[in-house]
Amino acid sequence: MKVISDLNQPTLVDRSLAAVWHPCTQMKHHESFPLIAITKGKGPWLYDEEGNALLDCISSWWTNLFGHSNPRINQAISNQLEKIEHVMLAGFTHRPVVELSEKLSALTNGNLGHVFYASDGASAVEIALKMSHHFWQLNGKTQKKKFVCLQNGYHGETLGALAVTDVAIFREAYGSLLQDVYTVTSPDARKAKSGESAIDVAKHAAAELEQLFKKEHQHIAAIIIEPLVQCAGQMAMHAPEYLRLVKDLCNQYEIHLIADEIAVGCGRSGKFFACEHAGIWPDFLTLSKGISGGYLPLSLCMTTNTIYRAFYSDKTQHGFLHSHSYTGNPLACAAALASLEIFASDNILEKNVIGSQDLAKAFAWAKTDSRIEHWRQQGMILAFDVKKERIKNTNSFALEMFNKGIEEGVLIRPIGNTVYVMPPYILSAEETMQMGTSVQRALEKVLA
Ligand SMILES: *Cc1c(COP(=O)(O)O)cnc(C)c1O
C-alpha cells in the first residue's frame, strides 16, 4: 500500500495516477487516500504488492460470485480459448452463446426465451429501452415513447441509462443531455411511518404510479425498476408486493415492465432472479455484473416471444438493428456457463440460505447499536445506515470507512451513510464472522 513516491523509482501506483483516469473517482482525493495495486486474488481475498490480504466484501463492485481465480471458471475460459476467442455474432453463432441463452431461458421457464447480448450493464439497459420504444412504433402506438423510473433508481451512466437514473451525483452535470422521464416515488421500506409495514409503503407507491399511468399511459412505453433492492441508491429495499402491483398496472395500461437485475440477479436476492420473489416475469430483464462470475464484461437483455415476434418481418428496418463489437463474446459466455454450472452442481441457492443467515449473525452487533438505523437484508446483501447526527463529516464518511476498512483488511465501499456488504457466495462461516468484526472495528475507528 505504498503512496509515498520516489521520483526516480515511480511505483505502480504513481504510474497509475499519472496515466490511468480511474472510474467514479475525484482523482485529487488520491492525494490523501491510497490507490491500491492488486497483484493477485484467490477466493474472496485480494492481495496487494506487499502481500497484504483484503477480504472482498463487495465482490469487486458486485460482480464476483465464486471467488477470484476460481479453478472451474479459469478452466472453462482456458478451454474456450483453445477453440475460438471471438467471432462476430451477426451472421455467425457458436456453442457458448447458444447454450447460455438456452440455460437462461430455461431458468425463466421459457417466459423470457430470447436473449440479446452486449458487454456492460448500461448497454443492456439501453437495449431494453430501445426495444420497448421500437416495439410500440411497430405496433402503430407511436405516442408511447416516454419512460417511467423510480426515485433513487440507478441503471447505468450512458446517456439513455442515465436519463432513467435518479442519483443526483451522477446526473447533475449532464442534465441537459438527458431525455425527459417520469420519476415516481420509490417503495423504499425505510419510509414506513410508525405502524406501517413495507407492504403499506409499496401500496402507497403503487397507488401514485397508478395515477400517472391513468393520466399518461398513451405516452408511456415502459417503466424500469430494480426489483427488491435499489443497490446504488443506498441499498434501499422494498416488498415484493410492489412488483406484483406494478406488473398488474403494466398489464392494465399496456406498459412494458423492465426489470433491471444487473445487481440483484444471479442469486444475489436469494432466488436466481429477484422477480421470482414476486412470482412475476417482466417484459424485459437485464443481467450483467455477476453473470460471468465477475470475470469478463458481459451483459444481456432477455425478452418475451411477444416482443421478439413484433420485430420478425420481411423488412430489414423492422429488425432490432442494434449491435456491439463484442456481442456474445465466446470467452465471456464460457465464463457465464461455468458460473451457471457451479450454481447447479453446488446447490448455490440453497447454500446461500445458510450464507445469508451467517451474514445476519456476523452483523448482529449492528442491530442493537444505537448509532445505527434501518438494518436490512435481502439474501446476500446486508446494509444499515449510520445515523447522520452521529457522523462528524457526512461528506467524507464513506471514504474514511473505506480507508479504515483497508486497515482492518476488508474491502468495503459505503454509499453515503449506508454501510453494506455484498460478498462472493463462497465465504466460509469464519470468513463471514471475520468480515462482521472487521467492519465493526473500522466503524468504531471512524466514529471515535
Ligand atoms: C451496475 C448497474 C448498472 C450498470 O452496469 P455497468 O456495467 O456499470 O454499465 C445498471 N443497473 C444496475 C441496477 C446496476 O447495479
The ligand as a MOL file (V3000), in Angstrom:
LIG
                    3D

  0  0  0     0  0            999 V3000
M  V30 BEGIN CTAB
M  V30 COUNTS 15 15 0 0 0
M  V30 BEGIN ATOM
M  V30 1 C -24.1700 -1.5330 -12.2010 0
M  V30 2 C -25.5540 -1.3750 -12.6560 0
M  V30 3 C -25.8420 -0.9540 -13.9670 0
M  V30 4 C -24.7760 -0.5470 -14.9540 0
M  V30 5 O -23.8940 -1.5610 -15.2670 0
M  V30 6 P -22.4590 -1.1770 -15.8710 0
M  V30 7 O -21.8370 -2.4640 -16.2510 0
M  V30 8 O -21.7230 -0.4770 -14.7550 0
M  V30 9 O -22.7020 -0.2630 -17.0100 0
M  V30 10 C -27.1650 -0.8770 -14.3410 0
M  V30 11 N -28.1590 -1.1950 -13.4990 0
M  V30 12 C -27.9130 -1.6030 -12.2430 0
M  V30 13 C -29.0570 -1.9800 -11.3590 0
M  V30 14 C -26.6100 -1.6830 -11.7670 0
M  V30 15 O -26.3750 -2.0350 -10.4930 0
M  V30 END ATOM
M  V30 BEGIN BOND
M  V30 1 1 1 2
M  V30 2 1 2 3
M  V30 3 2 2 14
M  V30 4 1 3 4
M  V30 5 2 3 10
M  V30 6 1 4 5
M  V30 7 1 5 6
M  V30 8 2 6 7
M  V30 9 1 6 8
M  V30 10 1 6 9
M  V30 11 1 10 11
M  V30 12 2 11 12
M  V30 13 1 12 13
M  V30 14 1 12 14
M  V30 15 1 14 15
M  V30 END BOND
M  V30 END CTAB
M  END
